[in-house]
């Protein structure tokens, strides 16, 4: 299934306007659950709109200023509260998957990268325990090569989800900035969803598919047994439509 997610193009829209737009062109929508679309705030409207649209919805849990790897225990507790609450609300309206960002570095934590991963690992375990018995599945997303991000490498992401039922949200564009694409593809059986966008292998501008250096033909070929959702993450809605056309050609081969 081909879904779309765009915090730049869709997140500013009123919820019903976004539903109408997405349902015209896509099978699914990964809602970025913050800002205008903070999922706890839009719950009544979600419950009203969902029966009227044939869309498979999923959640991208809040990530702006939300650090589940924070050294500050109060900040971390609030981050976890927001993430867990969003996931539980998403489950309540029938969403089947949710994407979560791992922890990130702060000025204090740069000197202790292993501790950030350890704290993130503990947070992931708390998220995992909070969703036991629910119908929703959660995947942690691999991050791009940026100074503040963690889980660039497959071994780090596997470390933080070890011993849990949490899966992986594989972001192809992010992996292209770290040289980790092939390493992540070895664990495709743990992929819950796949984020698709392009770049030049350095920065993370979320270009439309085919506009950068990602070898999508090879990636999609290696995902021939993958049965989850492909999520187009684009800066603009037109870019998402271009990505959809590009992906459909690859999937048809």
Phi, psi and omega in degrees: 000142180254123181240174181225148172213129178206104179290338179281317186269324187258325185300328179284348186280150169301147189302314182293325176298318179294318177303313182297317182294310184294317183295339178290330191236342188228161177274338184211166179219123172269105184282125174281106193277056176210176181063225179302330184255028173306118196293329177292333181278329185263006185307311180301320180290323176302312181298328178285321188274326187307316181296342185269354185229138179269072181232137172269111184267146171222170186242136161257112184298156180307139179224344179289118181063017183250108188238101180281000175250017185292140173289337179279110187298327180289320176296316181297317179298320178291321177300314180296320179301315182293318181295312182295317179299317179298318180296318180295320177295317178300318177298321182297334178258011172095008177291143186258340180222152176220139178256136181233138173278145173287178177294164177224166185280147172242171178307323181288324191270354180303329183279354183225065185300324180294323180294324177299317178294321179296317179294318178299318178301315179296320178297319179297322178296322177293320176298316180301314182293331182286341184252004178299131181092350177273168180268354184268147176247147185241137175237138175270134185270135172289141188259159178283170181282083177233154188296333185264353189264155174246181176056040170289322188262149183298324182294329178288318179293318178297325179297315185285338179259359182302136177080010180236175173266009179288139180256202184238132163265108183272114177262109186294317179298317179298315181298330179293334179278349184243355182071023186253011186303308182295324179296318178292322182298339176293344181245032183297340178293346179257003180286128174263327174207163183231121177270133184238123171194171189238165176195182182266010181089357180245283180275182186233066185278359181054057176286159175294153179305134179093354182263003181225214187253001179295133177273079185293328179300317179291316182298310181296324177299320180285347178258027184297335180264359181286132183244007181274198185265139168265122182249117178277114179257107187229155178287327181231160180291324177297322177297322178296319178295320177297319178296322178298315179297318179298314182294319181299324177294319179294318182290336181282344184285000000 
